[in-house]
């Protein structure tokens, strides 16, 4: 009998169909979904479809695979991705048959589709140098695999994009019998160009580590050849990016500003204790908290609020970074849960194209303590997360307005309020964050108070 293991992260659109597809194979007695703290309905839908769902103890596909191996009850394990639908007909049977028939210990899938850039320009050239015996595997980075629990349970599985090629190299080097099986044509979501650099770096690092582990000869000649290949990949990616409609979305507090506006206002006007009390009182009600904080600003003038914003330092060199990115074709904007009168002011200072935030109500230049929550923050029929009020909805709004694909959006933020936006954008960047969940979900982490490194990433 067979256990199917599906690592997931925000796969609500496909997970139910994938679980149902797995159960169509009569050899499958259990489907294990190992979830990486999804913020959508992945867990609920997987359970409804009949899967056993477990929360991964740490983020990352490798950790999920490892935990799935330990939790599975059967000796034959089949790993599939949660974001592909439909799978080719009889794919499950094709992958497990060689193991059931004792023809091999491990099966690697191959399939037809447009060749992936990282596979063709990074993985295969490096394998040809250090593990030429493995060059016959058409899709060394494929995550659709089957194997015996007894040989998989002792592997040290990395927790990044190098996971699948590492497993292949380890099992080959340990003498496992490996077979490649063609499962037909596969359609899945291509990775945004902005993620290719991270993927190529981690895949190449994994192969080089295995070359050292298994004492494969390393020399400068080979590495210089590979250096040329990666330079060509980098050039290809950057050239392709130039022709895309692209967008950079920045949070304001603790991202554009060195500090949080409302904290600076509380310090200036002396309502620190009241602000802290409101945060405790409305800890689980963000909308009520936002409206209550606005009341603390009642009677404060437009000029006073702008002066506070002007007293706060901007992140280092942000004006130059925005100027450079706009020259590269980026639309640059701010999405914040602060107030439009502040975000619009900061927008003008840095040269951004738009800002979206809550609207603090003013009467004759004086705040009346009321606030309007704009509709673009609220959940609607096009929403891609389950929060009733979320920055992701605002991101969708500007993406539609400027005709930018979400895959071509770079989102930068520092707090849990930015999490969905960072997950759903093409490239999510955490900026000097103290939030470990945000750090784990981000594609890139910037840990110094300068945003200049973005220029090397996009």
C-alpha positions as CSV (number, residue, x, y, z in Angstrom):
1,X,0.0,0.0,0.0
2,X,1.0,3.6,-0.6
3,X,1.1,6.8,1.3
4,X,0.9,10.1,-0.7
5,X,2.7,13.1,0.9
6,X,1.8,16.6,-0.3
7,X,3.8,19.6,1.2
8,X,1.6,22.7,0.9
9,X,1.7,26.4,1.2
10,X,-1.4,28.4,0.2
11,X,-2.7,26.0,-2.4
12,X,-6.5,26.5,-1.8
13,X,-7.2,26.7,-5.6
14,X,-5.9,23.2,-6.3
15,X,-5.4,21.2,-3.1
16,X,-8.9,19.5,-3.0
17,X,-8.6,18.3,-6.6
18,X,-5.0,17.0,-5.9
19,X,-6.1,15.1,-2.8
20,X,-9.1,13.6,-4.7
21,X,-6.8,12.7,-7.6
22,X,-4.5,10.8,-5.2
23,X,-7.3,8.7,-3.8
24,X,-8.3,7.6,-7.3
25,X,-5.3,5.3,-7.2
26,X,-6.5,2.0,-5.5
27,X,-3.1,1.5,-3.9
28,X,-3.3,4.7,-1.9
29,X,-4.5,4.2,1.6
30,X,-3.6,7.6,3.1
31,X,-2.9,11.1,1.9
32,X,-0.8,13.3,4.2
33,X,-0.9,17.0,3.7
34,X,2.0,18.7,5.5
35,X,1.2,22.4,5.7
36,X,3.6,25.2,6.0
37,X,1.3,27.6,7.9
38,X,-0.9,28.5,5.0
39,X,-2.9,31.6,5.5
40,X,-5.7,30.6,3.0
41,X,-8.2,27.7,3.1
42,X,-5.7,25.0,2.2
43,X,-6.0,23.1,5.5
44,X,-9.8,23.2,5.5
45,X,-10.2,22.1,1.9
46,X,-7.5,19.3,2.3
47,X,-9.4,17.9,5.3
48,X,-12.7,18.0,3.5
49,X,-11.2,16.1,0.6
50,X,-10.1,13.3,3.0
51,X,-6.5,14.1,3.7
52,X,-4.8,13.8,7.0
53,X,-3.4,17.3,7.7
54,X,-0.4,18.1,9.8
55,X,1.2,21.5,10.5
56,X,4.9,21.4,9.7
57,X,7.1,22.1,12.7
58,X,9.2,24.5,10.6
59,X,8.7,26.3,7.3
60,X,10.2,24.9,4.1
61,X,9.5,22.0,1.8
62,X,12.4,19.9,3.1
63,X,11.1,19.9,6.6
64,X,7.6,19.0,5.3
65,X,9.0,16.1,3.3
66,X,10.9,14.9,6.3
67,X,7.9,15.0,8.6
68,X,5.8,13.3,6.0
69,X,8.2,10.4,5.8
70,X,8.2,10.0,9.5
71,X,4.4,10.2,9.7
72,X,3.6,7.8,6.8
73,X,2.3,4.3,7.7
74,X,3.2,2.6,4.5
75,X,6.6,1.5,3.1
76,X,5.9,3.0,-0.4
77,X,5.8,6.8,-0.4
78,X,4.7,9.1,-3.2
79,X,5.4,12.8,-3.2
80,X,3.4,15.1,-5.3
81,X,3.0,18.9,-5.5
82,X,-0.2,20.6,-4.2
83,X,-0.3,23.3,-6.9
84,X,-0.7,21.2,-10.0
85,X,-4.1,20.3,-11.5
86,X,-4.8,18.3,-13.5
87,X,-2.1,15.7,-13.2
88,X,-1.5,13.3,-16.2
89,X,-3.8,10.3,-16.3
90,X,-2.5,7.3,-14.3
91,X,0.5,9.3,-13.0
92,X,0.3,7.8,-9.5
93,X,0.2,4.2,-10.9
94,X,3.2,5.0,-13.2
95,X,5.3,6.3,-10.4
96,X,4.7,3.5,-7.9
97,X,4.6,0.5,-10.3
98,X,8.4,0.0,-10.5
99,X,8.7,-0.1,-6.7
100,X,5.7,-2.4,-6.3
101,X,7.3,-4.7,-8.9
102,X,10.7,-4.5,-7.1
103,X,12.4,-3.0,-10.1
104,X,13.9,-0.1,-8.1
105,X,13.9,1.6,-4.7
106,X,13.3,5.2,-6.0
107,X,11.4,6.7,-8.9
108,X,12.1,10.1,-10.4
109,X,9.5,11.6,-12.7
110,X,10.1,13.1,-16.1
111,X,7.6,14.9,-18.2
112,X,7.2,17.2,-21.2
113,X,6.8,20.9,-20.8
114,X,8.8,24.0,-21.6
115,X,12.3,23.4,-20.1
116,X,12.8,25.3,-16.9
117,X,15.6,27.9,-16.9
118,X,17.2,26.7,-13.7
119,X,17.1,23.1,-14.8
120,X,18.7,23.7,-18.1
121,X,21.1,26.5,-17.2
122,X,22.1,25.5,-13.7
123,X,21.2,22.0,-12.6
124,X,22.1,20.0,-15.7
125,X,25.5,21.8,-16.4
126,X,26.6,21.3,-12.8
127,X,25.5,17.7,-12.8
128,X,27.4,17.1,-16.0
129,X,30.5,18.3,-14.3
130,X,30.3,16.6,-10.9
131,X,27.7,13.8,-11.4
132,X,27.8,12.9,-15.1
133,X,26.0,9.6,-14.3
134,X,22.9,11.6,-13.5
135,X,22.7,13.6,-16.7
136,X,20.1,11.1,-18.1
137,X,17.5,12.4,-15.7
138,X,15.4,14.9,-17.6
139,X,13.9,16.7,-14.6
140,X,16.4,16.6,-11.8
141,X,14.5,19.2,-9.9
142,X,11.1,17.5,-10.2
143,X,9.2,17.1,-6.9
144,X,7.1,14.2,-8.2
145,X,8.9,11.2,-6.8
146,X,8.2,7.8,-5.2
147,X,10.5,5.8,-2.9
148,X,10.7,3.3,-0.1
149,X,10.4,4.7,3.4
150,X,13.2,2.5,4.5
151,X,15.7,4.3,2.3
152,X,14.3,7.8,2.6
153,X,14.0,8.1,6.4
154,X,17.7,8.4,7.0
155,X,18.4,11.1,4.5
156,X,19.4,14.6,5.5
157,X,17.0,16.7,3.5
158,X,17.8,20.4,2.9
159,X,15.1,23.0,3.4
160,X,15.3,25.1,0.2
161,X,15.1,24.8,-3.6
162,X,18.0,22.3,-3.5
163,X,15.9,19.6,-1.9
164,X,14.9,17.5,-4.9
165,X,18.3,17.3,-6.6
166,X,19.9,16.6,-3.2
167,X,17.7,13.6,-2.7
168,X,18.6,12.3,-6.1
169,X,22.3,12.6,-5.6
170,X,22.2,11.1,-2.1
171,X,20.2,8.0,-3.1
172,X,22.4,7.5,-6.2
173,X,25.6,7.8,-4.1
174,X,24.3,5.4,-1.5
175,X,23.7,2.7,-4.2
176,X,19.9,2.9,-4.4
177,X,18.2,1.5,-7.5
178,X,16.8,4.5,-9.3
179,X,14.4,4.5,-12.3
180,X,13.1,7.4,-14.3
181,X,9.5,7.3,-15.4
182,X,7.8,9.6,-18.0
183,X,4.4,10.7,-16.7
184,X,3.4,12.6,-19.8
185,X,2.7,16.4,-20.2
186,X,2.6,18.6,-17.2
187,X,1.2,22.1,-16.8
188,X,2.2,24.0,-13.7
189,X,2.8,27.6,-12.7
190,X,6.1,29.0,-13.9
191,X,8.1,30.9,-11.3
192,X,8.4,34.6,-11.5
193,X,11.6,35.8,-13.1
194,X,12.5,37.5,-9.8
195,X,12.7,34.2,-8.0
196,X,15.0,32.5,-10.4
197,X,18.1,34.0,-8.8
198,X,17.3,32.6,-5.4
199,X,16.4,29.2,-6.9
200,X,19.6,29.0,-9.0
201,X,21.8,29.9,-6.1
202,X,20.3,27.3,-3.8
203,X,20.3,24.5,-6.4
204,X,23.9,25.2,-7.4
205,X,24.9,25.4,-3.7
206,X,23.2,22.0,-3.1
207,X,25.0,20.3,-6.0
208,X,28.4,21.8,-5.0
209,X,27.9,20.7,-1.4
210,X,27.1,17.1,-2.6
211,X,30.2,17.2,-4.8
212,X,32.3,18.0,-1.8
213,X,30.5,15.4,0.4
214,X,31.1,12.7,-2.1
215,X,34.6,13.8,-2.9
216,X,33.9,14.6,-6.6
217,X,36.9,16.5,-8.1
218,X,36.5,20.3,-7.9
219,X,38.8,22.5,-10.0
220,X,38.8,26.2,-11.0
221,X,38.4,25.3,-14.7
222,X,35.1,23.6,-14.1
223,X,33.9,26.4,-11.8
224,X,34.8,29.1,-14.2
225,X,32.8,27.4,-16.9
226,X,29.9,27.3,-14.6
227,X,30.4,30.9,-13.6
228,X,30.0,31.8,-17.3
229,X,26.8,29.9,-17.5
230,X,25.3,31.6,-14.4
231,X,26.4,35.0,-15.8
232,X,24.5,34.2,-19.0
233,X,21.5,33.2,-16.9
234,X,21.6,36.4,-14.9
235,X,21.9,38.4,-18.1
236,X,19.0,36.5,-19.7
237,X,16.8,37.1,-16.6
238,X,17.6,40.8,-16.4
239,X,17.0,41.3,-20.1
240,X,13.6,39.6,-19.9
241,X,12.6,41.7,-16.8
242,X,13.3,44.9,-18.7
243,X,10.3,44.2,-21.0
244,X,7.8,43.5,-18.2
245,X,5.3,45.8,-16.7
246,X,6.6,45.8,-13.1
247,X,5.7,47.2,-9.8
248,X,7.4,47.8,-6.4
249,X,5.0,48.1,-3.4
250,X,6.5,49.5,-0.1
251,X,5.1,49.5,3.4
252,X,5.6,52.9,5.1
253,X,6.2,52.4,8.8
254,X,9.5,50.8,9.7
255,X,10.2,50.4,6.0
256,X,10.2,53.8,4.2
257,X,10.3,55.6,7.6
258,X,12.8,54.7,10.3
259,X,10.1,54.2,12.9
260,X,6.3,54.1,13.0
261,X,4.3,57.3,12.5
262,X,1.7,56.7,15.2
263,X,4.4,55.9,17.8
264,X,6.2,59.1,17.0
265,X,2.8,61.0,17.2
266,X,2.1,59.3,20.6
267,X,5.5,60.4,21.9
268,X,5.0,63.9,20.6
269,X,1.4,64.4,21.9
270,X,1.8,62.2,25.0
271,X,-0.7,59.5,24.4
272,X,1.7,56.5,24.7
273,X,-0.2,54.8,27.5
274,X,-3.5,55.2,25.7
275,X,-2.1,53.7,22.5
276,X,-0.7,50.7,24.5
277,X,-4.0,50.2,26.2
278,X,-5.9,50.2,22.8
279,X,-3.4,47.6,21.4
280,X,-4.2,45.3,24.3
281,X,-7.9,45.9,24.2
282,X,-8.3,45.3,20.4
283,X,-5.5,42.8,19.9
284,X,-7.7,40.6,17.8
285,X,-9.7,43.3,16.0
286,X,-7.6,45.3,13.6
287,X,-10.4,47.4,12.3
288,X,-11.6,48.5,15.7
289,X,-8.0,49.2,16.7
290,X,-7.4,51.3,13.7
291,X,-10.6,53.4,14.3
292,X,-9.8,53.8,18.0
293,X,-6.3,55.0,17.3
294,X,-7.7,57.7,15.0
295,X,-9.7,59.2,17.9
296,X,-6.3,59.8,19.7
297,X,-5.5,62.3,16.9
298,X,-8.7,64.3,17.4
299,X,-7.9,68.1,17.5
300,X,-4.5,67.7,15.9
301,X,-3.8,69.9,12.9
302,X,-2.7,68.9,9.5
303,X,0.5,70.9,9.9
304,X,1.3,69.2,13.3
305,X,0.9,65.7,11.7
306,X,3.0,66.6,8.7
307,X,5.7,68.1,10.9
308,X,5.9,64.8,12.8
309,X,6.3,62.9,9.6
310,X,9.0,65.3,8.5
311,X,10.8,64.8,11.7
312,X,11.2,61.1,11.0
313,X,14.2,59.9,8.9
314,X,13.6,58.1,5.7
315,X,15.3,54.8,5.0
316,X,18.8,55.4,3.6
317,X,18.9,56.5,-0.1
318,X,15.3,55.7,-0.8
319,X,14.9,58.6,-3.2
320,X,17.8,57.3,-5.4
321,X,16.5,53.8,-5.3
322,X,13.0,54.8,-6.4
323,X,14.4,57.0,-9.2
324,X,16.6,54.1,-10.5
325,X,13.8,51.6,-10.4
326,X,11.4,53.9,-12.2
327,X,14.1,54.3,-14.9
328,X,14.0,50.5,-15.2
329,X,10.3,50.6,-15.8
330,X,8.9,50.0,-12.3
331,X,5.8,51.6,-11.0
332,X,6.5,52.4,-7.4
333,X,3.9,52.9,-4.7
334,X,3.1,52.7,-1.0
335,X,0.4,50.5,0.7
336,X,0.1,51.3,4.4
337,X,-2.3,50.9,7.3
338,X,-1.4,54.5,8.3
339,X,-3.1,57.6,6.9
340,X,-3.3,59.0,3.4
341,X,-2.3,62.5,4.4
342,X,1.0,61.0,5.6
343,X,1.6,58.4,2.8
344,X,0.8,61.0,0.2
345,X,3.4,63.3,1.7
346,X,6.0,60.6,1.8
347,X,5.0,59.6,-1.8
348,X,6.0,63.1,-2.9
349,X,9.2,63.1,-1.0
350,X,10.5,59.9,-2.5
351,X,9.0,60.3,-6.0
352,X,6.6,57.4,-5.9
353,X,3.6,57.0,-8.2
354,X,0.8,56.2,-5.8
355,X,-0.1,55.6,-2.2
356,X,-3.0,53.7,-0.6
357,X,-3.9,54.0,3.1
358,X,-6.7,54.8,5.5
359,X,-8.3,58.2,5.2
360,X,-8.1,60.3,8.4
361,X,-11.0,62.8,8.4
362,X,-10.1,66.5,8.6
363,X,-12.3,69.5,9.1
364,X,-10.8,72.9,8.3
365,X,-7.3,71.3,8.6
366,X,-8.1,69.8,12.0
367,X,-8.5,66.0,12.6
368,X,-12.0,65.2,13.9
369,X,-11.1,61.8,15.3
370,X,-12.9,59.9,12.6
371,X,-11.4,57.7,9.9
372,X,-12.7,56.2,6.6
373,X,-11.6,52.6,5.7
374,X,-11.3,52.5,1.9
375,X,-13.1,49.8,0.0
376,X,-9.9,48.6,-1.7
377,X,-8.7,47.0,1.6
378,X,-11.8,44.9,2.0
379,X,-12.4,41.3,0.8
380,X,-14.3,41.0,-2.5
381,X,-15.0,38.5,-5.2
382,X,-11.4,38.8,-6.6
383,X,-9.7,38.4,-3.2
384,X,-6.9,35.8,-2.9
385,X,-6.7,35.6,0.8
386,X,-9.3,35.0,3.5
387,X,-8.9,38.2,5.6
388,X,-11.8,40.6,5.5
389,X,-9.4,43.5,5.6
390,X,-6.0,43.1,4.0
391,X,-3.3,44.9,2.1
392,X,-3.4,42.1,-0.5
393,X,-6.8,43.4,-1.6
394,X,-5.2,46.9,-2.1
395,X,-2.4,45.2,-4.0
396,X,-4.9,43.6,-6.4
397,X,-6.6,46.9,-6.9
398,X,-3.4,48.7,-8.1
399,X,-2.3,45.7,-10.1
400,X,-5.5,45.8,-12.0
401,X,-5.3,49.6,-12.4
402,X,-1.8,49.5,-13.8
403,X,-2.2,46.2,-15.7
404,X,0.6,44.5,-13.8
405,X,0.7,40.7,-13.2
406,X,1.0,39.8,-9.5
407,X,4.1,37.7,-10.5
408,X,5.8,40.9,-11.5
409,X,5.2,42.8,-8.3
410,X,7.9,43.2,-5.6
411,X,6.4,43.7,-2.2
412,X,8.5,45.0,0.8
413,X,7.3,45.2,4.4
414,X,8.3,44.5,8.0
415,X,5.3,43.3,10.0
416,X,2.7,40.6,10.1
417,X,0.2,43.0,8.4
418,X,2.4,42.6,5.3
419,X,2.5,38.8,5.3
420,X,-0.2,38.1,2.7
421,X,1.1,40.8,0.4
422,X,4.6,39.3,0.6
423,X,3.3,35.8,0.0
424,X,1.1,36.6,-2.9
425,X,3.5,38.9,-4.8
426,X,6.0,37.7,-7.3
427,X,8.9,38.6,-5.0
428,X,8.3,39.1,-1.3
429,X,10.9,41.0,0.7
430,X,11.0,41.3,4.5
431,X,12.8,44.5,5.6
432,X,14.5,44.6,9.0
433,X,11.7,42.5,10.5
434,X,11.4,41.1,14.0
435,X,8.7,38.8,12.9
436,X,10.0,35.3,12.3
437,X,7.0,34.1,10.4
438,X,7.4,37.0,7.9
439,X,11.1,36.2,7.6
440,X,10.4,32.6,6.8
441,X,7.7,33.3,4.2
442,X,9.7,36.1,2.4
443,X,11.7,35.2,-0.7
444,X,14.4,37.6,0.4
445,X,15.3,39.1,3.8
446,X,17.0,42.5,4.0
447,X,18.5,42.9,7.5
448,X,20.2,46.3,7.2
449,X,18.3,49.7,7.2
450,X,19.0,50.3,3.5
451,X,16.8,49.4,0.5
452,X,19.6,49.8,-2.0
453,X,20.2,46.0,-2.2
454,X,16.8,45.8,-4.1
455,X,18.7,47.2,-7.1
456,X,20.7,43.9,-7.3
457,X,17.6,41.8,-6.8
458,X,15.3,43.1,-9.6
